[in-house]
Amino acid sequence: KQQAVNTHAYQTAPSNQFTGHYGAADGLNGINKMVFDYLLLPASVAKEHGVHQEELVNQLGIPLDKIMAALKYLVDESLLYNTVDDYHFKSTVNG
């Protein structure tokens, strides 16, 4: 008598350094992911007042309006927060 073996149960999820740690960050893509990833860099995390939106424009080469839309989305998703003013941001997951 043969038993059916569920091979899917043994497959591992694709490797992703953020999997299981940040929840809401899963599924980010495009500019939102680029901005979020930049704010997770050690140099960004180390900034006491966070990263200024103009730094994101300069470093990522993305127009300010798209950066601002991504920042708003990430703040709304509770992944980022404003620090000293409306233009500086830090990540909630490691800030």
Jmol script that loads the backbone (N, CA, C; Angstrom):
load data "model"
ATOM      1  N   LYS A   1       0.852  -1.180   0.000  1.00  0.00           N
ATOM      2  CA  LYS A   1       0.000   0.000   0.000  1.00  0.00           C
ATOM      3  C   LYS A   1       0.902   1.249   0.000  1.00  0.00           C
ATOM      4  N   GLN A   2       0.764   2.083  -1.023  1.00  0.00           N
ATOM      5  CA  GLN A   2       1.600   3.277  -1.098  1.00  0.00           C
ATOM      6  C   GLN A   2       0.904   4.476  -0.481  1.00  0.00           C
ATOM      7  N   GLN A   3       1.702   5.312   0.161  1.00  0.00           N
ATOM      8  CA  GLN A   3       1.157   6.551   0.716  1.00  0.00           C
ATOM      9  C   GLN A   3       1.559   7.702  -0.202  1.00  0.00           C
ATOM     10  N   ALA A   4       0.638   8.617  -0.382  1.00  0.00           N
ATOM     11  CA  ALA A   4       0.953   9.803  -1.178  1.00  0.00           C
ATOM     12  C   ALA A   4       1.901  10.690  -0.368  1.00  0.00           C
ATOM     13  N   VAL A   5       2.910  11.182  -1.035  1.00  0.00           N
ATOM     14  CA  VAL A   5       3.866  12.057  -0.374  1.00  0.00           C
ATOM     15  C   VAL A   5       3.665  13.474  -0.898  1.00  0.00           C
ATOM     16  N   ASN A   6       3.468  14.382   0.013  1.00  0.00           N
ATOM     17  CA  ASN A   6       3.290  15.786  -0.366  1.00  0.00           C
ATOM     18  C   ASN A   6       4.667  16.424  -0.480  1.00  0.00           C
ATOM     19  N   THR A   7       5.195  16.476  -1.699  1.00  0.00           N
ATOM     20  CA  THR A   7       6.546  17.021  -1.882  1.00  0.00           C
ATOM     21  C   THR A   7       6.575  18.527  -1.647  1.00  0.00           C
ATOM     22  N   HIS A   8       5.449  19.170  -1.786  1.00  0.00           N
ATOM     23  CA  HIS A   8       5.422  20.627  -1.590  1.00  0.00           C
ATOM     24  C   HIS A   8       5.743  21.019  -0.152  1.00  0.00           C
ATOM     25  N   ALA A   9       5.445  20.158   0.774  1.00  0.00           N
ATOM     26  CA  ALA A   9       5.684  20.482   2.184  1.00  0.00           C
ATOM     27  C   ALA A   9       7.173  20.625   2.483  1.00  0.00           C
ATOM     28  N   TYR A  10       8.009  20.070   1.615  1.00  0.00           N
ATOM     29  CA  TYR A  10       9.440  20.073   1.883  1.00  0.00           C
ATOM     30  C   TYR A  10      10.197  21.135   1.093  1.00  0.00           C
ATOM     31  N   GLN A  11       9.501  21.856   0.255  1.00  0.00           N
ATOM     32  CA  GLN A  11      10.172  22.904  -0.505  1.00  0.00           C
ATOM     33  C   GLN A  11      10.386  24.120   0.383  1.00  0.00           C
ATOM     34  N   THR A  12      11.542  24.709   0.258  1.00  0.00           N
ATOM     35  CA  THR A  12      11.828  25.894   1.063  1.00  0.00           C
ATOM     36  C   THR A  12      11.420  27.144   0.299  1.00  0.00           C
ATOM     37  N   ALA A  13      11.119  28.167   1.039  1.00  0.00           N
ATOM     38  CA  ALA A  13      10.753  29.439   0.425  1.00  0.00           C
ATOM     39  C   ALA A  13      11.984  30.052  -0.229  1.00  0.00           C
ATOM     40  N   PRO A  14      11.786  30.861  -1.261  1.00  0.00           N
ATOM     41  CA  PRO A  14      12.933  31.535  -1.885  1.00  0.00           C
ATOM     42  C   PRO A  14      13.701  32.358  -0.850  1.00  0.00           C
ATOM     43  N   SER A  15      14.993  32.377  -1.004  1.00  0.00           N
ATOM     44  CA  SER A  15      15.829  33.118  -0.061  1.00  0.00           C
ATOM     45  C   SER A  15      15.560  34.611  -0.172  1.00  0.00           C
ATOM     46  N   ASN A  16      15.306  35.239   0.945  1.00  0.00           N
ATOM     47  CA  ASN A  16      15.076  36.679   0.979  1.00  0.00           C
ATOM     48  C   ASN A  16      15.503  37.136   2.358  1.00  0.00           C
ATOM     49  N   GLN A  17      16.491  38.012   2.415  1.00  0.00           N
ATOM     50  CA  GLN A  17      17.042  38.387   3.717  1.00  0.00           C
ATOM     51  C   GLN A  17      16.018  39.031   4.642  1.00  0.00           C
ATOM     52  N   PHE A  18      14.901  39.508   4.096  1.00  0.00           N
ATOM     53  CA  PHE A  18      13.908  40.168   4.931  1.00  0.00           C
ATOM     54  C   PHE A  18      12.753  39.251   5.325  1.00  0.00           C
ATOM     55  N   THR A  19      12.675  38.066   4.742  1.00  0.00           N
ATOM     56  CA  THR A  19      11.563  37.168   4.997  1.00  0.00           C
ATOM     57  C   THR A  19      11.418  36.858   6.482  1.00  0.00           C
ATOM     58  N   GLY A  20      10.223  37.011   6.972  1.00  0.00           N
ATOM     59  CA  GLY A  20       9.946  36.639   8.346  1.00  0.00           C
ATOM     60  C   GLY A  20      10.315  37.694   9.362  1.00  0.00           C
ATOM     61  N   HIS A  21      10.991  38.746   8.936  1.00  0.00           N
ATOM     62  CA  HIS A  21      11.427  39.745   9.902  1.00  0.00           C
ATOM     63  C   HIS A  21      10.569  41.003   9.867  1.00  0.00           C
ATOM     64  N   TYR A  22      10.093  41.365   8.704  1.00  0.00           N
ATOM     65  CA  TYR A  22       9.464  42.673   8.588  1.00  0.00           C
ATOM     66  C   TYR A  22       7.999  42.639   8.179  1.00  0.00           C
ATOM     67  N   GLY A  23       7.466  41.467   7.909  1.00  0.00           N
ATOM     68  CA  GLY A  23       6.038  41.345   7.644  1.00  0.00           C
ATOM     69  C   GLY A  23       5.543  42.240   6.542  1.00  0.00           C
ATOM     70  N   ALA A  24       5.155  43.450   6.891  1.00  0.00           N
ATOM     71  CA  ALA A  24       4.556  44.366   5.924  1.00  0.00           C
ATOM     72  C   ALA A  24       5.509  44.725   4.798  1.00  0.00           C
ATOM     73  N   ALA A  25       6.802  44.565   5.009  1.00  0.00           N
ATOM     74  CA  ALA A  25       7.774  44.889   3.966  1.00  0.00           C
ATOM     75  C   ALA A  25       7.761  43.846   2.857  1.00  0.00           C
ATOM     76  N   ASP A  26       7.252  42.656   3.139  1.00  0.00           N
ATOM     77  CA  ASP A  26       7.151  41.641   2.095  1.00  0.00           C
ATOM     78  C   ASP A  26       6.224  42.147   1.015  1.00  0.00           C
ATOM     79  N   GLY A  27       6.603  41.951  -0.210  1.00  0.00           N
ATOM     80  CA  GLY A  27       5.755  42.381  -1.302  1.00  0.00           C
ATOM     81  C   GLY A  27       6.013  43.795  -1.779  1.00  0.00           C
ATOM     82  N   LEU A  28       6.937  44.509  -1.152  1.00  0.00           N
ATOM     83  CA  LEU A  28       7.299  45.825  -1.668  1.00  0.00           C
ATOM     84  C   LEU A  28       7.990  45.631  -3.010  1.00  0.00           C
ATOM     85  N   ASN A  29       7.777  46.566  -3.911  1.00  0.00           N
ATOM     86  CA  ASN A  29       8.479  46.474  -5.173  1.00  0.00           C
ATOM     87  C   ASN A  29       8.727  47.861  -5.729  1.00  0.00           C
ATOM     88  N   GLY A  30       9.491  47.917  -6.791  1.00  0.00           N
ATOM     89  CA  GLY A  30       9.759  49.176  -7.467  1.00  0.00           C
ATOM     90  C   GLY A  30      10.390  50.212  -6.555  1.00  0.00           C
ATOM     91  N   ILE A  31       9.918  51.436  -6.689  1.00  0.00           N
ATOM     92  CA  ILE A  31      10.494  52.559  -5.951  1.00  0.00           C
ATOM     93  C   ILE A  31      10.292  52.388  -4.450  1.00  0.00           C
ATOM     94  N   ASN A  32       9.134  51.875  -4.034  1.00  0.00           N
ATOM     95  CA  ASN A  32       8.892  51.669  -2.599  1.00  0.00           C
ATOM     96  C   ASN A  32       9.986  50.792  -1.998  1.00  0.00           C
ATOM     97  N   LYS A  33      10.333  49.709  -2.689  1.00  0.00           N
ATOM     98  CA  LYS A  33      11.358  48.796  -2.190  1.00  0.00           C
ATOM     99  C   LYS A  33      12.732  49.464  -2.203  1.00  0.00           C
ATOM    100  N   MET A  34      13.033  50.215  -3.256  1.00  0.00           N
ATOM    101  CA  MET A  34      14.332  50.889  -3.335  1.00  0.00           C
ATOM    102  C   MET A  34      14.505  51.872  -2.177  1.00  0.00           C
ATOM    103  N   VAL A  35      13.464  52.643  -1.896  1.00  0.00           N
ATOM    104  CA  VAL A  35      13.524  53.620  -0.810  1.00  0.00           C
ATOM    105  C   VAL A  35      13.666  52.893   0.528  1.00  0.00           C
ATOM    106  N   PHE A  36      12.845  51.869   0.741  1.00  0.00           N
ATOM    107  CA  PHE A  36      12.890  51.127   1.998  1.00  0.00           C
ATOM    108  C   PHE A  36      14.263  50.474   2.203  1.00  0.00           C
ATOM    109  N   ASP A  37      14.770  49.840   1.149  1.00  0.00           N
ATOM    110  CA  ASP A  37      16.082  49.189   1.250  1.00  0.00           C
ATOM    111  C   ASP A  37      17.173  50.206   1.566  1.00  0.00           C
ATOM    112  N   TYR A  38      17.085  51.395   0.959  1.00  0.00           N
ATOM    113  CA  TYR A  38      18.091  52.432   1.222  1.00  0.00           C
ATOM    114  C   TYR A  38      18.069  52.847   2.702  1.00  0.00           C
ATOM    115  N   LEU A  39      16.872  52.938   3.251  1.00  0.00           N
ATOM    116  CA  LEU A  39      16.746  53.344   4.649  1.00  0.00           C
ATOM    117  C   LEU A  39      17.170  52.236   5.621  1.00  0.00           C
ATOM    118  N   LEU A  40      17.334  51.014   5.115  1.00  0.00           N
ATOM    119  CA  LEU A  40      17.822  49.907   5.952  1.00  0.00           C
ATOM    120  C   LEU A  40      19.338  49.778   5.913  1.00  0.00           C
ATOM    121  N   LEU A  41      20.004  50.516   5.025  1.00  0.00           N
ATOM    122  CA  LEU A  41      21.457  50.452   4.953  1.00  0.00           C
ATOM    123  C   LEU A  41      22.064  50.938   6.273  1.00  0.00           C
ATOM    124  N   PRO A  42      23.166  50.325   6.699  1.00  0.00           N
ATOM    125  CA  PRO A  42      23.800  50.740   7.973  1.00  0.00           C
ATOM    126  C   PRO A  42      24.091  52.238   8.030  1.00  0.00           C
ATOM    127  N   ALA A  43      24.530  52.824   6.932  1.00  0.00           N
ATOM    128  CA  ALA A  43      24.828  54.260   6.923  1.00  0.00           C
ATOM    129  C   ALA A  43      23.571  55.092   7.156  1.00  0.00           C
ATOM    130  N   SER A  44      22.438  54.616   6.636  1.00  0.00           N
ATOM    131  CA  SER A  44      21.169  55.320   6.834  1.00  0.00           C
ATOM    132  C   SER A  44      20.677  55.156   8.267  1.00  0.00           C
ATOM    133  N   VAL A  45      20.769  53.943   8.774  1.00  0.00           N
ATOM    134  CA  VAL A  45      20.325  53.651  10.141  1.00  0.00           C
ATOM    135  C   VAL A  45      21.130  54.465  11.143  1.00  0.00           C
ATOM    136  N   ALA A  46      22.407  54.692  10.844  1.00  0.00           N
ATOM    137  CA  ALA A  46      23.297  55.387  11.768  1.00  0.00           C
ATOM    138  C   ALA A  46      22.992  56.883  11.887  1.00  0.00           C
ATOM    139  N   LYS A  47      22.258  57.431  10.946  1.00  0.00           N
ATOM    140  CA  LYS A  47      21.964  58.869  10.982  1.00  0.00           C
ATOM    141  C   LYS A  47      20.922  59.161  12.056  1.00  0.00           C
ATOM    142  N   GLU A  48      21.303  59.952  13.030  1.00  0.00           N
ATOM    143  CA  GLU A  48      20.431  60.231  14.168  1.00  0.00           C
ATOM    144  C   GLU A  48      19.092  60.819  13.736  1.00  0.00           C
ATOM    145  N   HIS A  49      19.123  61.715  12.760  1.00  0.00           N
ATOM    146  CA  HIS A  49      17.886  62.380  12.331  1.00  0.00           C
ATOM    147  C   HIS A  49      17.258  61.730  11.109  1.00  0.00           C
ATOM    148  N   GLY A  50      17.784  60.588  10.687  1.00  0.00           N
ATOM    149  CA  GLY A  50      17.222  59.904   9.531  1.00  0.00           C
ATOM    150  C   GLY A  50      17.773  60.442   8.227  1.00  0.00           C
ATOM    151  N   VAL A  51      17.172  59.994   7.131  1.00  0.00           N
ATOM    152  CA  VAL A  51      17.617  60.347   5.790  1.00  0.00           C
ATOM    153  C   VAL A  51      16.695  61.421   5.228  1.00  0.00           C
ATOM    154  N   HIS A  52      17.286  62.485   4.668  1.00  0.00           N
ATOM    155  CA  HIS A  52      16.504  63.553   4.039  1.00  0.00           C
ATOM    156  C   HIS A  52      16.027  63.068   2.673  1.00  0.00           C
ATOM    157  N   GLN A  53      14.813  63.475   2.299  1.00  0.00           N
ATOM    158  CA  GLN A  53      14.251  63.025   1.026  1.00  0.00           C
ATOM    159  C   GLN A  53      15.130  63.413  -0.165  1.00  0.00           C
ATOM    160  N   GLU A  54      15.840  64.542  -0.088  1.00  0.00           N
ATOM    161  CA  GLU A  54      16.723  64.938  -1.185  1.00  0.00           C
ATOM    162  C   GLU A  54      17.894  63.961  -1.341  1.00  0.00           C
ATOM    163  N   GLU A  55      18.345  63.368  -0.234  1.00  0.00           N
ATOM    164  CA  GLU A  55      19.402  62.350  -0.322  1.00  0.00           C
ATOM    165  C   GLU A  55      18.907  61.156  -1.125  1.00  0.00           C
ATOM    166  N   LEU A  56      17.649  60.777  -0.905  1.00  0.00           N
ATOM    167  CA  LEU A  56      17.067  59.670  -1.666  1.00  0.00           C
ATOM    168  C   LEU A  56      17.008  60.008  -3.150  1.00  0.00           C
ATOM    169  N   VAL A  57      16.621  61.231  -3.481  1.00  0.00           N
ATOM    170  CA  VAL A  57      16.565  61.675  -4.879  1.00  0.00           C
ATOM    171  C   VAL A  57      17.959  61.556  -5.503  1.00  0.00           C
ATOM    172  N   ASN A  58      18.960  62.079  -4.792  1.00  0.00           N
ATOM    173  CA  ASN A  58      20.323  62.089  -5.327  1.00  0.00           C
ATOM    174  C   ASN A  58      20.929  60.691  -5.420  1.00  0.00           C
ATOM    175  N   GLN A  59      20.728  59.887  -4.396  1.00  0.00           N
ATOM    176  CA  GLN A  59      21.356  58.564  -4.352  1.00  0.00           C
ATOM    177  C   GLN A  59      20.668  57.542  -5.256  1.00  0.00           C
ATOM    178  N   LEU A  60      19.351  57.649  -5.367  1.00  0.00           N
ATOM    179  CA  LEU A  60      18.603  56.664  -6.147  1.00  0.00           C
ATOM    180  C   LEU A  60      18.320  57.127  -7.571  1.00  0.00           C
ATOM    181  N   GLY A  61      18.507  58.435  -7.835  1.00  0.00           N
ATOM    182  CA  GLY A  61      18.266  58.955  -9.176  1.00  0.00           C
ATOM    183  C   GLY A  61      16.805  58.912  -9.583  1.00  0.00           C
ATOM    184  N   ILE A  62      15.924  59.104  -8.608  1.00  0.00           N
ATOM    185  CA  ILE A  62      14.478  59.055  -8.851  1.00  0.00           C
ATOM    186  C   ILE A  62      13.906  60.445  -8.584  1.00  0.00           C
ATOM    187  N   PRO A  63      12.987  60.915  -9.427  1.00  0.00           N
ATOM    188  CA  PRO A  63      12.414  62.256  -9.227  1.00  0.00           C
ATOM    189  C   PRO A  63      11.753  62.412  -7.852  1.00  0.00           C
ATOM    190  N   LEU A  64      11.814  63.644  -7.330  1.00  0.00           N
ATOM    191  CA  LEU A  64      11.297  63.932  -5.991  1.00  0.00           C
ATOM    192  C   LEU A  64       9.838  63.524  -5.821  1.00  0.00           C
ATOM    193  N   ASP A  65       8.996  63.762  -6.823  1.00  0.00           N
ATOM    194  CA  ASP A  65       7.575  63.421  -6.658  1.00  0.00           C
ATOM    195  C   ASP A  65       7.381  61.922  -6.439  1.00  0.00           C
ATOM    196  N   LYS A  66       8.171  61.102  -7.120  1.00  0.00           N
ATOM    197  CA  LYS A  66       8.061  59.648  -6.939  1.00  0.00           C
ATOM    198  C   LYS A  66       8.632  59.216  -5.583  1.00  0.00           C
ATOM    199  N   ILE A  67       9.717  59.874  -5.161  1.00  0.00           N
ATOM    200  CA  ILE A  67      10.289  59.596  -3.834  1.00  0.00           C
ATOM    201  C   ILE A  67       9.267  59.954  -2.758  1.00  0.00           C
ATOM    202  N   MET A  68       8.632  61.124  -2.901  1.00  0.00           N
ATOM    203  CA  MET A  68       7.647  61.551  -1.901  1.00  0.00           C
ATOM    204  C   MET A  68       6.461  60.597  -1.846  1.00  0.00           C
ATOM    205  N   ALA A  69       6.019  60.095  -2.992  1.00  0.00           N
ATOM    206  CA  ALA A  69       4.904  59.140  -3.023  1.00  0.00           C
ATOM    207  C   ALA A  69       5.301  57.845  -2.313  1.00  0.00           C
ATOM    208  N   ALA A  70       6.533  57.396  -2.554  1.00  0.00           N
ATOM    209  CA  ALA A  70       7.015  56.171  -1.903  1.00  0.00           C
ATOM    210  C   ALA A  70       7.128  56.380  -0.393  1.00  0.00           C
ATOM    211  N   LEU A  71       7.655  57.528   0.019  1.00  0.00           N
ATOM    212  CA  LEU A  71       7.778  57.818   1.455  1.00  0.00           C
ATOM    213  C   LEU A  71       6.412  57.853   2.123  1.00  0.00           C
ATOM    214  N   LYS A  72       5.446  58.490   1.469  1.00  0.00           N
ATOM    215  CA  LYS A  72       4.095  58.549   2.033  1.00  0.00           C
ATOM    216  C   LYS A  72       3.534  57.139   2.195  1.00  0.00           C
ATOM    217  N   TYR A  73       3.690  56.316   1.170  1.00  0.00           N
ATOM    218  CA  TYR A  73       3.199  54.943   1.223  1.00  0.00           C
ATOM    219  C   TYR A  73       3.857  54.185   2.388  1.00  0.00           C
ATOM    220  N   LEU A  74       5.185  54.303   2.500  1.00  0.00           N
ATOM    221  CA  LEU A  74       5.908  53.561   3.532  1.00  0.00           C
ATOM    222  C   LEU A  74       5.562  54.052   4.939  1.00  0.00           C
ATOM    223  N   VAL A  75       5.297  55.349   5.082  1.00  0.00           N
ATOM    224  CA  VAL A  75       4.850  55.881   6.376  1.00  0.00           C
ATOM    225  C   VAL A  75       3.447  55.348   6.685  1.00  0.00           C
ATOM    226  N   ASP A  76       2.568  55.371   5.674  1.00  0.00           N
ATOM    227  CA  ASP A  76       1.203  54.858   5.863  1.00  0.00           C
ATOM    228  C   ASP A  76       1.203  53.380   6.247  1.00  0.00           C
ATOM    229  N   GLU A  77       2.193  52.641   5.767  1.00  0.00           N
ATOM    230  CA  GLU A  77       2.305  51.207   6.075  1.00  0.00           C
ATOM    231  C   GLU A  77       3.060  50.967   7.390  1.00  0.00           C
ATOM    232  N   SER A  78       3.406  52.044   8.081  1.00  0.00           N
ATOM    233  CA  SER A  78       4.136  51.979   9.360  1.00  0.00           C
ATOM    234  C   SER A  78       5.531  51.362   9.224  1.00  0.00           C
ATOM    235  N   LEU A  79       6.139  51.513   8.051  1.00  0.00           N
ATOM    236  CA  LEU A  79       7.497  51.020   7.839  1.00  0.00           C
ATOM    237  C   LEU A  79       8.528  52.123   8.052  1.00  0.00           C
ATOM    238  N   LEU A  80       8.080  53.377   7.927  1.00  0.00           N
ATOM    239  CA  LEU A  80       8.944  54.530   8.140  1.00  0.00           C
ATOM    240  C   LEU A  80       8.232  55.526   9.026  1.00  0.00           C
ATOM    241  N   TYR A  81       9.017  56.446   9.594  1.00  0.00           N
ATOM    242  CA  TYR A  81       8.423  57.552  10.337  1.00  0.00           C
ATOM    243  C   TYR A  81       9.276  58.801  10.126  1.00  0.00           C
ATOM    244  N   ASN A  82       8.640  59.961  10.320  1.00  0.00           N
ATOM    245  CA  ASN A  82       9.357  61.238  10.245  1.00  0.00           C
ATOM    246  C   ASN A  82      10.121  61.445  11.534  1.00  0.00           C
ATOM    247  N   THR A  83      11.277  62.106  11.425  1.00  0.00           N
ATOM    248  CA  THR A  83      12.055  62.389  12.630  1.00  0.00           C
ATOM    249  C   THR A  83      11.936  63.877  12.968  1.00  0.00           C
ATOM    250  N   VAL A  84      12.946  64.670  12.637  1.00  0.00           N
ATOM    251  CA  VAL A  84      12.985  66.067  13.078  1.00  0.00           C
ATOM    252  C   VAL A  84      12.047  66.991  12.308  1.00  0.00           C
ATOM    253  N   ASP A  85      11.649  66.581  11.092  1.00  0.00           N
ATOM    254  CA  ASP A  85      10.725  67.390  10.297  1.00  0.00           C
ATOM    255  C   ASP A  85      10.031  66.491   9.275  1.00  0.00           C
ATOM    256  N   ASP A  86       9.319  67.105   8.339  1.00  0.00           N
ATOM    257  CA  ASP A  86       8.575  66.323   7.346  1.00  0.00           C
ATOM    258  C   ASP A  86       9.461  65.771   6.229  1.00  0.00           C
ATOM    259  N   TYR A  87      10.763  66.044   6.291  1.00  0.00           N
ATOM    260  CA  TYR A  87      11.654  65.677   5.189  1.00  0.00           C
ATOM    261  C   TYR A  87      12.691  64.631   5.561  1.00  0.00           C
ATOM    262  N   HIS A  88      12.759  64.260   6.832  1.00  0.00           N
ATOM    263  CA  HIS A  88      13.710  63.244   7.304  1.00  0.00           C
ATOM    264  C   HIS A  88      12.950  61.999   7.745  1.00  0.00           C
ATOM    265  N   PHE A  89      13.479  60.842   7.357  1.00  0.00           N
ATOM    266  CA  PHE A  89      12.790  59.575   7.613  1.00  0.00           C
ATOM    267  C   PHE A  89      13.735  58.532   8.161  1.00  0.00           C
ATOM    268  N   LYS A  90      13.175  57.674   9.022  1.00  0.00           N
ATOM    269  CA  LYS A  90      13.888  56.503   9.519  1.00  0.00           C
ATOM    270  C   LYS A  90      12.963  55.296   9.399  1.00  0.00           C
ATOM    271  N   SER A  91      13.588  54.132   9.342  1.00  0.00           N
ATOM    272  CA  SER A  91      12.833  52.888   9.284  1.00  0.00           C
ATOM    273  C   SER A  91      12.336  52.504  10.673  1.00  0.00           C
ATOM    274  N   THR A  92      11.122  52.000  10.755  1.00  0.00           N
ATOM    275  CA  THR A  92      10.594  51.542  12.042  1.00  0.00           C
ATOM    276  C   THR A  92      11.151  50.190  12.439  1.00  0.00           C
ATOM    277  N   VAL A  93      11.686  49.423  11.489  1.00  0.00           N
ATOM    278  CA  VAL A  93      12.101  48.058  11.804  1.00  0.00           C
ATOM    279  C   VAL A  93      13.462  47.974  12.447  1.00  0.00           C
ATOM    280  N   ASN A  94      14.272  49.022  12.339  1.00  0.00           N
ATOM    281  CA  ASN A  94      15.568  48.955  12.990  1.00  0.00           C
ATOM    282  C   ASN A  94      16.000  50.326  13.526  1.00  0.00           C
ATOM    283  N   GLY A  95      15.058  51.255  13.608  1.00  0.00           N
ATOM    284  CA  GLY A  95      15.395  52.586  14.084  1.00  0.00           C
ATOM    285  C   GLY A  95      15.265  52.613  15.561  1.00  0.00           C
TER     286      GLY A  95
END
end "model"
wireframe off; spacefill off
backbone 0.3
color backbone group
